[in-house]
Amino acid sequence: MLLVTLVVVGHSWTLLPQNAFVSLTYDWLYLWHVPAFVMVTGYLSRRFTYSFTNLRRLVTTVVLPYLVFEGALALFRVYVGGETLERLWLNPHWPMWYLAALFFWRLATPFFRRTALPMTLAVAVSLVGGIAGIETFDLSRATGLLPFFVAGLLVEDRHLEWLRRPETRKKALLVLAAGVLVTPWVEWGISTEWLYYRTSYTDLSEGWILGMAIRSLLMVIGFAMALSALAWVPRSPDWFARLGAGSLVVYLFHGFFVKGATYAGYGDWADQHAALAFVVTTLAAVLVALALAWRPVRKPLQKVVTPVA
């Protein structure tokens, strides 16, 4: 629930004027929160096998929502926002990349659970995948973020216990704070586009050797910051944790709110009230996530997300 809320927050920040504070804060968040989200996805995918039940669930909870919401959000963007979109369903648009990537990650799960040196292989796939940007089904992003998914697959209880140690959590705060020092390099030294793990090294104006080196460094930073953030997530099954049952509902519906605000001209107001807009936008994003995950709202929306129970 925490991570999907941060997804909404991150997307809402695109409505703000891109001054130094917003840009650097955005970079700091994107250094770790998508890697953490993908790691948790891998952790929750550990039991996936090629059984009929799992394959059916893959279709009903990943493929069908992708088909429905790729089309629904596209209709909203075209007929309400006047945008022009191409290659629907072949090139996932905006947040739909996650469902496309999840489909391939889940199918690869049994292989990475059984193969030797799974992390080495996943990192190699990520680094080599950056040589050629493949937009179809956002395969470049699926391969780019693959190491974080595989790391989630390999997590054991002893790793989680290590994360929860007091000494580990103290060091985690230092790591998250150190991430602030990395953001100027990302913003002005390379490009925020590197944090999306989707663009080829050539399109990022780098050769493949230096491109691999930059991606490797970003992966190390992403792992360190993601684990540091997860070390501080409370364990108690309180009301906020239970809202996590609606994480897919939040993920798939929040785009309508962000795009709706864009079409309503919210960005013009934000440009004139930069500091206030940052606070209002962040709070509104959190409230949207909480509202969508709230059980009375979530239950009917889940019938849209997964029409086949």
Disulfide bonds with the S-S distance in Angstrom:
none
